[in-house]
């Protein structure tokens, strides 16, 4: 764990300076400064105090709440790191539609992951790493279940450090809805909605 980054992000979330954070953690301001600079690793007691502050619902970030909602969703949804070259799974739901599950390090040939990568590329091309994209949608045929179709809705979000992620929700649709949505968007299987 990068304790320096963890403490900086937590201080930013709480909107406190090092001295105020040190009081919350029960240590000196100098000690917090040294943790943030990477010159010292917190003791077990201090690490537990920092983690308790991070996990306390009153001090937990909106992004942490979002990750928890993804993790416990009964529906198929995945939170990917939005990066220029790749999508890495951050969290995934336990829900299932019979769609393959997300795993870090899935090979590039995974059909469902290729669809997500294609959406990722479109989101980036339309300014997703700068806040320009409201959401993107993709339509594709299920790669395992014959005559099954999937609608993917992808929404870019940022964590407190400014890192971009993309939240993907998968919904199984029928052939009629697939054809209707495809026609509605001029035959384009991936479409992006920009912020106005």
TAGI-V753334 format. One record per residue. N is the residue number from 0. RES is the residue in one letter. SS is DSSP state (H for helix, E for strand, - for the rest). NEAR is the number of other C-alpha atoms within 8 Angstrom. D_FIRST is the distance of its C-alpha to the first C-alpha in whole Angstrom. Layout:
N_RES_SS_NEAR_D_FIRST, N_RES_SS_NEAR_D_FIRST
This chain:
0_X_-_3_0, 1_X_-_5_4, 2_X_H_11_6, 3_X_H_10_9, 4_X_H_8_9, 5_X_H_9_8, 6_X_H_12_11, 7_X_H_9_13, 8_X_H_10_13, 9_X_H_9_14, 10_X_H_12_16, 11_X_H_9_18, 12_X_H_10_18, 13_X_H_7_20, 14_X_-_6_22, 15_X_-_9_22, 16_X_-_7_22, 17_X_H_10_20, 18_X_H_9_22, 19_X_H_9_23, 20_X_H_12_19, 21_X_H_13_19, 22_X_H_10_22, 23_X_H_7_20, 24_X_H_10_18, 25_X_-_8_20, 26_X_-_10_20, 27_X_-_9_21, 28_X_H_12_21, 29_X_H_6_20, 30_X_H_9_17, 31_X_H_13_16, 32_X_H_9_17, 33_X_H_10_15, 34_X_H_14_12, 35_X_H_12_12, 36_X_-_8_14, 37_X_-_9_11, 38_X_-_7_14, 39_X_-_7_13, 40_X_-_7_10, 41_X_-_9_11, 42_X_-_6_13, 43_X_H_6_13, 44_X_H_7_16, 45_X_H_11_14, 46_X_H_9_10, 47_X_H_8_13, 48_X_H_10_15, 49_X_H_10_12, 50_X_H_8_11, 51_X_H_8_15, 52_X_H_10_16, 53_X_H_10_13, 54_X_H_8_15, 55_X_-_8_19, 56_X_-_5_21, 57_X_-_4_22, 58_X_-_10_19, 59_X_-_12_17, 60_X_-_9_18, 61_X_H_6_20, 62_X_H_9_18, 63_X_H_8_16, 64_X_H_9_20, 65_X_H_8_20, 66_X_H_10_18, 67_X_H_8_19, 68_X_H_8_23, 69_X_H_13_22, 70_X_H_10_20, 71_X_-_8_23, 72_X_-_11_26, 73_X_-_8_29, 74_X_-_11_30, 75_X_-_14_28, 76_X_E_13_26, 77_X_E_14_23, 78_X_E_14_20, 79_X_E_13_19, 80_X_E_12_18, 81_X_E_14_21, 82_X_-_8_21, 83_X_-_6_24, 84_X_-_4_24, 85_X_-_7_22, 86_X_E_11_21, 87_X_E_9_18, 88_X_E_12_18, 89_X_E_8_15, 90_X_E_10_17, 91_X_E_12_21, 92_X_-_13_23, 93_X_-_10_25, 94_X_-_9_28, 95_X_-_9_31, 96_X_-_8_34, 97_X_-_4_34, 98_X_-_7_32, 99_X_-_5_30, 100_X_-_5_26, 101_X_-_8_23, 102_X_-_6_21, 103_X_-_6_18, 104_X_-_5_20, 105_X_-_8_24, 106_X_-_5_26, 107_X_-_6_28, 108_X_-_6_31, 109_X_-_8_30, 110_X_H_7_32, 111_X_H_8_30, 112_X_H_10_28, 113_X_H_10_30, 114_X_H_10_31, 115_X_H_9_28, 116_X_H_10_28, 117_X_H_8_31, 118_X_H_13_30, 119_X_H_12_27, 120_X_H_9_29, 121_X_H_10_32, 122_X_H_13_30, 123_X_H_10_28, 124_X_H_7_32, 125_X_-_10_33, 126_X_-_10_31, 127_X_H_11_28, 128_X_H_9_25, 129_X_H_5_27, 130_X_-_9_28, 131_X_-_10_31, 132_X_E_15_31, 133_X_E_11_32, 134_X_E_11_31, 135_X_E_14_32, 136_X_E_13_34, 137_X_E_12_35, 138_X_E_12_38, 139_X_E_9_38, 140_X_E_8_39, 141_X_-_11_38, 142_X_-_7_37, 143_X_-_5_38, 144_X_-_6_40, 145_X_-_6_43, 146_X_-_7_45, 147_X_-_11_42, 148_X_E_13_40, 149_X_E_13_37, 150_X_E_13_36, 151_X_E_11_32, 152_X_E_12_31, 153_X_E_12_28, 154_X_E_11_27, 155_X_E_14_25, 156_X_E_8_23, 157_X_E_10_20, 158_X_-_9_17, 159_X_-_10_16, 160_X_-_6_15, 161_X_-_6_18, 162_X_-_9_17, 163_X_E_12_20, 164_X_E_12_20, 165_X_E_13_23, 166_X_E_13_24, 167_X_E_12_26, 168_X_E_11_29, 169_X_E_11_31, 170_X_E_9_35, 171_X_E_9_37, 172_X_E_10_41, 173_X_-_8_44, 174_X_H_9_46, 175_X_H_6_48, 176_X_H_8_45, 177_X_H_13_44, 178_X_H_8_47, 179_X_H_8_47, 180_X_H_8_44, 181_X_H_12_44, 182_X_H_8_48, 183_X_H_7_47, 184_X_-_9_44, 185_X_-_6_47, 186_X_-_7_46, 187_X_-_7_42, 188_X_-_10_40, 189_X_E_10_37, 190_X_E_9_37, 191_X_E_12_35, 192_X_E_8_36, 193_X_E_9_35, 194_X_-_7_35, 195_X_-_2_39
